[in-house]
Amino acid sequence: MNRTDLLLSITVMIIWGFNFSMIKLGVSDVNPLVSTAARFAIAAIPVVFFIPKPDVPWRYVISYGLLFGVGVWGMASWSITAGLSSGMSSVLLQTNVLIGMTVGVFILKESLPTRKLIGALIATIALVISIAFTNGNVTGFGLFLVSISAVSWTAFGLIVKASKTKNAFVFNVWGMLVAPLPLLLLAVFIHGEQVLWDSIQHWTWNTTLAVGFQAYPTTLFGYWVWNKMLIRYPISTVAPLSLLVPVFALLSGFVIFEETLSTAQVVACSLFLVGISLIVRPPKSSHSIASIPATVK
């Protein structure tokens, strides 16, 4: 990866890490499902009116919108109001790597090298430690919600691959257009119609700032760069960079909201990232594989 692309990619990782604090800011006064709906609505509109529908069946666009919008970010935002700190939410969302590996082994019948098995074991042990030695920054319901988010992350990646889309940006924008209505319907189903009026009444400038940050730097710019790098470079080169996201998320959570980790959690989070890095790092002998262009997530 050349220097310019590396710096651009690291910038996106910083934005994505900081985004978890912005999510927390956005859901402080407004229902998380409603604020997430607003995020995707302003990210897709008016951009969607200037780009053609992706040349894929509607089932892929709709599935992507539901999984990416509702499954990943609706649940991740809700997990923060359910008691997860913004930093721990970002760390636990990385379990999508473990889930993806499990899907690869049991559903796609992929082989599991010893290195990946060791990485998965380290990450799993670290995950258990970080949950067991909580200082109040992890709750059962929050853990349940972020688990749905991690599963959805793996699922939407499979949808993108199955769609065989050639334009990741167009596919992403049209998929985001699907997300707001299901998010609002879910919020109304759970809380009643009053949740919409309460969200309007409690909407603040902080909410606007948070939603705008999630929509533009995080979603439109961030995923444009990410997908661009996945197309340009092998996935084995790009994927490890995502390990920087929870690092910056933990730092921003500490600086902005004074979120802290227990000593055991600091050690566990470090081990968790080591384990995940063993999973996503390519083997030294796979130069021929690494030269193959990556498939868009």
Contacts in CASP RR format, 6 or more apart in sequence:
PFRMAT RR
TARGET T0000
AUTHOR 0000-0000-0000
METHOD contacts of the structure
MODEL  1
MNRTDLLLSITVMIIWGFNFSMIKLGVSDVNPLVSTAARFAIAAIPVVFF
IPKPDVPWRYVISYGLLFGVGVWGMASWSITAGLSSGMSSVLLQTNVLIG
MTVGVFILKESLPTRKLIGALIATIALVISIAFTNGNVTGFGLFLVSISA
VSWTAFGLIVKASKTKNAFVFNVWGMLVAPLPLLLLAVFIHGEQVLWDSI
QHWTWNTTLAVGFQAYPTTLFGYWVWNKMLIRYPISTVAPLSLLVPVFAL
LSGFVIFEETLSTAQVVACSLFLVGISLIVRPPKSSHSIASIPATVK
1 9 0 8 1.000
1 229 0 8 1.000
1 233 0 8 1.000
1 237 0 8 1.000
1 238 0 8 1.000
5 229 0 8 1.000
5 232 0 8 1.000
5 233 0 8 1.000
8 225 0 8 1.000
8 229 0 8 1.000
9 225 0 8 1.000
9 226 0 8 1.000
9 229 0 8 1.000
9 238 0 8 1.000
9 241 0 8 1.000
10 241 0 8 1.000
10 244 0 8 1.000
11 225 0 8 1.000
12 221 0 8 1.000
12 222 0 8 1.000
12 225 0 8 1.000
12 226 0 8 1.000
13 241 0 8 1.000
13 242 0 8 1.000
13 244 0 8 1.000
13 245 0 8 1.000
13 248 0 8 1.000
14 244 0 8 1.000
14 248 0 8 1.000
15 217 0 8 1.000
15 218 0 8 1.000
15 221 0 8 1.000
15 222 0 8 1.000
16 218 0 8 1.000
16 222 0 8 1.000
16 242 0 8 1.000
16 245 0 8 1.000
16 248 0 8 1.000
16 249 0 8 1.000
17 90 0 8 1.000
17 244 0 8 1.000
17 245 0 8 1.000
17 246 0 8 1.000
17 247 0 8 1.000
17 248 0 8 1.000
17 249 0 8 1.000
17 252 0 8 1.000
18 213 0 8 1.000
18 248 0 8 1.000
18 249 0 8 1.000
18 252 0 8 1.000
19 213 0 8 1.000
19 214 0 8 1.000
19 217 0 8 1.000
19 218 0 8 1.000
19 249 0 8 1.000
20 80 0 8 1.000
20 86 0 8 1.000
20 87 0 8 1.000
20 89 0 8 1.000
20 90 0 8 1.000
20 249 0 8 1.000
20 252 0 8 1.000
20 253 0 8 1.000
21 86 0 8 1.000
21 249 0 8 1.000
21 252 0 8 1.000
21 253 0 8 1.000
21 256 0 8 1.000
21 257 0 8 1.000
22 209 0 8 1.000
22 210 0 8 1.000
22 213 0 8 1.000
22 214 0 8 1.000
22 218 0 8 1.000
23 32 0 8 1.000
23 76 0 8 1.000
23 77 0 8 1.000
23 80 0 8 1.000
23 86 0 8 1.000
23 89 0 8 1.000
23 210 0 8 1.000
23 214 0 8 1.000
24 80 0 8 1.000
24 86 0 8 1.000
24 253 0 8 1.000
24 257 0 8 1.000
25 206 0 8 1.000
25 207 0 8 1.000
25 209 0 8 1.000
25 210 0 8 1.000
25 256 0 8 1.000
26 35 0 8 1.000
26 206 0 8 1.000
26 207 0 8 1.000
26 210 0 8 1.000
26 211 0 8 1.000
27 35 0 8 1.000
27 77 0 8 1.000
27 78 0 8 1.000
27 80 0 8 1.000
27 81 0 8 1.000
28 206 0 8 1.000
28 207 0 8 1.000
29 202 0 8 1.000
29 203 0 8 1.000
29 204 0 8 1.000
29 206 0 8 1.000
29 207 0 8 1.000
30 199 0 8 1.000
30 202 0 8 1.000
30 203 0 8 1.000
30 207 0 8 1.000
31 187 0 8 1.000
31 191 0 8 1.000
31 195 0 8 1.000
31 198 0 8 1.000
31 199 0 8 1.000
32 74 0 8 1.000
32 77 0 8 1.000
32 78 0 8 1.000
32 80 0 8 1.000
32 81 0 8 1.000
33 74 0 8 1.000
33 77 0 8 1.000
33 78 0 8 1.000
33 183 0 8 1.000
33 184 0 8 1.000
33 186 0 8 1.000
33 187 0 8 1.000
33 190 0 8 1.000
34 183 0 8 1.000
34 184 0 8 1.000
34 187 0 8 1.000
34 195 0 8 1.000
34 196 0 8 1.000
34 199 0 8 1.000
35 77 0 8 1.000
35 199 0 8 1.000
35 207 0 8 1.000
35 210 0 8 1.000
35 211 0 8 1.000
36 69 0 8 1.000
36 73 0 8 1.000
36 74 0 8 1.000
36 77 0 8 1.000
36 179 0 8 1.000
36 183 0 8 1.000
37 179 0 8 1.000
37 180 0 8 1.000
37 181 0 8 1.000
37 183 0 8 1.000
37 184 0 8 1.000
37 187 0 8 1.000
38 180 0 8 1.000
38 211 0 8 1.000
38 215 0 8 1.000
39 73 0 8 1.000
39 211 0 8 1.000
39 212 0 8 1.000
39 214 0 8 1.000
39 215 0 8 1.000
39 219 0 8 1.000
40 69 0 8 1.000
40 73 0 8 1.000
40 176 0 8 1.000
40 177 0 8 1.000
40 179 0 8 1.000
40 180 0 8 1.000
40 183 0 8 1.000
40 215 0 8 1.000
40 219 0 8 1.000
41 180 0 8 1.000
42 211 0 8 1.000
42 212 0 8 1.000
42 215 0 8 1.000
43 173 0 8 1.000
43 176 0 8 1.000
43 214 0 8 1.000
43 215 0 8 1.000
43 216 0 8 1.000
43 219 0 8 1.000
43 220 0 8 1.000
44 173 0 8 1.000
44 174 0 8 1.000
44 175 0 8 1.000
44 176 0 8 1.000
44 177 0 8 1.000
44 180 0 8 1.000
45 177 0 8 1.000
47 173 0 8 1.000
47 220 0 8 1.000
48 173 0 8 1.000
48 174 0 8 1.000
48 177 0 8 1.000
51 169 0 8 1.000
51 170 0 8 1.000
51 173 0 8 1.000
51 174 0 8 1.000
52 170 0 8 1.000
53 61 0 8 1.000
53 170 0 8 1.000
53 174 0 8 1.000
54 61 0 8 1.000
54 163 0 8 1.000
54 165 0 8 1.000
54 167 0 8 1.000
54 170 0 8 1.000
54 171 0 8 1.000
54 174 0 8 1.000
55 165 0 8 1.000
55 166 0 8 1.000
56 163 0 8 1.000
56 164 0 8 1.000
56 165 0 8 1.000
56 171 0 8 1.000
57 163 0 8 1.000
60 159 0 8 1.000
60 162 0 8 1.000
60 163 0 8 1.000
60 165 0 8 1.000
60 171 0 8 1.000
61 163 0 8 1.000
61 171 0 8 1.000
61 174 0 8 1.000
61 175 0 8 1.000
61 178 0 8 1.000
62 175 0 8 1.000
62 178 0 8 1.000
63 156 0 8 1.000
63 159 0 8 1.000
64 156 0 8 1.000
64 159 0 8 1.000
64 160 0 8 1.000
64 163 0 8 1.000
64 171 0 8 1.000
64 172 0 8 1.000
64 175 0 8 1.000
64 178 0 8 1.000
65 156 0 8 1.000
65 175 0 8 1.000
65 176 0 8 1.000
65 177 0 8 1.000
65 178 0 8 1.000
65 179 0 8 1.000
66 178 0 8 1.000
66 179 0 8 1.000
66 182 0 8 1.000
67 152 0 8 1.000
67 155 0 8 1.000
67 156 0 8 1.000
67 159 0 8 1.000
68 152 0 8 1.000
68 156 0 8 1.000
68 172 0 8 1.000
68 175 0 8 1.000
68 176 0 8 1.000
68 179 0 8 1.000
69 176 0 8 1.000
69 178 0 8 1.000
69 179 0 8 1.000
69 183 0 8 1.000
70 152 0 8 1.000
70 179 0 8 1.000
70 182 0 8 1.000
70 183 0 8 1.000
70 186 0 8 1.000
71 148 0 8 1.000
71 149 0 8 1.000
71 152 0 8 1.000
72 149 0 8 1.000
72 152 0 8 1.000
72 153 0 8 1.000
72 156 0 8 1.000
73 149 0 8 1.000
74 149 0 8 1.000
74 183 0 8 1.000
75 145 0 8 1.000
75 146 0 8 1.000
75 148 0 8 1.000
75 149 0 8 1.000
75 152 0 8 1.000
76 89 0 8 1.000
76 93 0 8 1.000
76 145 0 8 1.000
76 146 0 8 1.000
76 149 0 8 1.000
78 142 0 8 1.000
78 145 0 8 1.000
79 89 0 8 1.000
79 142 0 8 1.000
79 143 0 8 1.000
79 145 0 8 1.000
79 146 0 8 1.000
79 149 0 8 1.000
80 86 0 8 1.000
80 89 0 8 1.000
82 139 0 8 1.000
82 140 0 8 1.000
82 141 0 8 1.000
82 142 0 8 1.000
82 145 0 8 1.000
83 136 0 8 1.000
83 137 0 8 1.000
83 138 0 8 1.000
83 139 0 8 1.000
83 141 0 8 1.000
83 142 0 8 1.000
84 92 0 8 1.000
84 137 0 8 1.000
84 138 0 8 1.000
84 139 0 8 1.000
84 142 0 8 1.000
84 143 0 8 1.000
84 145 0 8 1.000
84 146 0 8 1.000
85 137 0 8 1.000
85 138 0 8 1.000
85 253 0 8 1.000
85 257 0 8 1.000
85 259 0 8 1.000
86 249 0 8 1.000
86 252 0 8 1.000
86 253 0 8 1.000
86 257 0 8 1.000
86 259 0 8 1.000
87 137 0 8 1.000
87 246 0 8 1.000
87 249 0 8 1.000
87 250 0 8 1.000
87 252 0 8 1.000
87 253 0 8 1.000
87 259 0 8 1.000
88 130 0 8 1.000
88 137 0 8 1.000
88 138 0 8 1.000
88 261 0 8 1.000
88 265 0 8 1.000
89 146 0 8 1.000
89 249 0 8 1.000
90 245 0 8 1.000
90 246 0 8 1.000
90 249 0 8 1.000
90 250 0 8 1.000
91 130 0 8 1.000
91 246 0 8 1.000
91 249 0 8 1.000
91 250 0 8 1.000
91 269 0 8 1.000
91 272 0 8 1.000
92 127 0 8 1.000
92 130 0 8 1.000
92 138 0 8 1.000
92 143 0 8 1.000
92 146 0 8 1.000
92 147 0 8 1.000
92 150 0 8 1.000
93 146 0 8 1.000
93 149 0 8 1.000
93 150 0 8 1.000
93 153 0 8 1.000
93 246 0 8 1.000
94 150 0 8 1.000
94 242 0 8 1.000
94 243 0 8 1.000
94 245 0 8 1.000
94 246 0 8 1.000
94 272 0 8 1.000
94 273 0 8 1.000
94 276 0 8 1.000
95 123 0 8 1.000
95 127 0 8 1.000
95 147 0 8 1.000
95 150 0 8 1.000
96 149 0 8 1.000
96 150 0 8 1.000
96 151 0 8 1.000
96 153 0 8 1.000
96 154 0 8 1.000
97 123 0 8 1.000
97 276 0 8 1.000
97 279 0 8 1.000
97 280 0 8 1.000
98 120 0 8 1.000
98 123 0 8 1.000
98 124 0 8 1.000
98 276 0 8 1.000
98 279 0 8 1.000
99 150 0 8 1.000
99 151 0 8 1.000
99 153 0 8 1.000
99 154 0 8 1.000
100 154 0 8 1.000
101 112 0 8 1.000
101 116 0 8 1.000
101 120 0 8 1.000
101 279 0 8 1.000
103 154 0 8 1.000
103 158 0 8 1.000
104 110 0 8 1.000
105 111 0 8 1.000
105 112 0 8 1.000
113 283 0 8 1.000
115 278 0 8 1.000
115 281 0 8 1.000
115 283 0 8 1.000
116 278 0 8 1.000
116 279 0 8 1.000
118 275 0 8 1.000
118 278 0 8 1.000
119 274 0 8 1.000
119 275 0 8 1.000
119 276 0 8 1.000
119 278 0 8 1.000
119 279 0 8 1.000
120 275 0 8 1.000
120 279 0 8 1.000
122 271 0 8 1.000
122 272 0 8 1.000
122 274 0 8 1.000
122 275 0 8 1.000
122 278 0 8 1.000
123 271 0 8 1.000
123 272 0 8 1.000
123 274 0 8 1.000
123 275 0 8 1.000
123 276 0 8 1.000
123 279 0 8 1.000
125 271 0 8 1.000
126 268 0 8 1.000
126 269 0 8 1.000
126 270 0 8 1.000
126 271 0 8 1.000
126 272 0 8 1.000
126 274 0 8 1.000
126 275 0 8 1.000
127 268 0 8 1.000
127 272 0 8 1.000
129 264 0 8 1.000
129 265 0 8 1.000
129 267 0 8 1.000
129 268 0 8 1.000
129 271 0 8 1.000
130 138 0 8 1.000
130 264 0 8 1.000
130 265 0 8 1.000
130 268 0 8 1.000
130 269 0 8 1.000
130 272 0 8 1.000
131 138 0 8 1.000
131 143 0 8 1.000
132 264 0 8 1.000
133 262 0 8 1.000
133 264 0 8 1.000
133 265 0 8 1.000
133 268 0 8 1.000
134 262 0 8 1.000
134 265 0 8 1.000
135 260 0 8 1.000
135 261 0 8 1.000
135 262 0 8 1.000
135 265 0 8 1.000
137 259 0 8 1.000
137 260 0 8 1.000
137 261 0 8 1.000
137 265 0 8 1.000
157 297 0 8 1.000
160 168 0 8 1.000
160 171 0 8 1.000
160 296 0 8 1.000
160 297 0 8 1.000
161 295 0 8 1.000
161 296 0 8 1.000
161 297 0 8 1.000
163 171 0 8 1.000
165 171 0 8 1.000
165 296 0 8 1.000
168 223 0 8 1.000
168 224 0 8 1.000
168 227 0 8 1.000
168 228 0 8 1.000
168 230 0 8 1.000
168 231 0 8 1.000
168 296 0 8 1.000
169 223 0 8 1.000
169 224 0 8 1.000
169 227 0 8 1.000
172 223 0 8 1.000
172 224 0 8 1.000
172 227 0 8 1.000
173 220 0 8 1.000
176 219 0 8 1.000
184 196 0 8 1.000
187 195 0 8 1.000
187 196 0 8 1.000
188 195 0 8 1.000
188 196 0 8 1.000
226 238 0 8 1.000
226 297 0 8 1.000
227 296 0 8 1.000
227 297 0 8 1.000
229 238 0 8 1.000
230 238 0 8 1.000
230 294 0 8 1.000
230 295 0 8 1.000
230 296 0 8 1.000
230 297 0 8 1.000
231 293 0 8 1.000
231 294 0 8 1.000
231 296 0 8 1.000
232 293 0 8 1.000
233 293 0 8 1.000
233 294 0 8 1.000
234 282 0 8 1.000
234 289 0 8 1.000
234 290 0 8 1.000
234 291 0 8 1.000
234 292 0 8 1.000
234 293 0 8 1.000
234 294 0 8 1.000
235 294 0 8 1.000
235 295 0 8 1.000
236 280 0 8 1.000
236 281 0 8 1.000
236 282 0 8 1.000
236 286 0 8 1.000
236 289 0 8 1.000
236 290 0 8 1.000
236 294 0 8 1.000
237 290 0 8 1.000
238 294 0 8 1.000
239 280 0 8 1.000
240 277 0 8 1.000
240 280 0 8 1.000
240 281 0 8 1.000
242 280 0 8 1.000
243 273 0 8 1.000
243 276 0 8 1.000
243 277 0 8 1.000
243 280 0 8 1.000
246 269 0 8 1.000
246 273 0 8 1.000
247 273 0 8 1.000
250 259 0 8 1.000
250 261 0 8 1.000
250 269 0 8 1.000
253 259 0 8 1.000
254 260 0 8 1.000
261 269 0 8 1.000
282 289 0 8 1.000
282 290 0 8 1.000
END
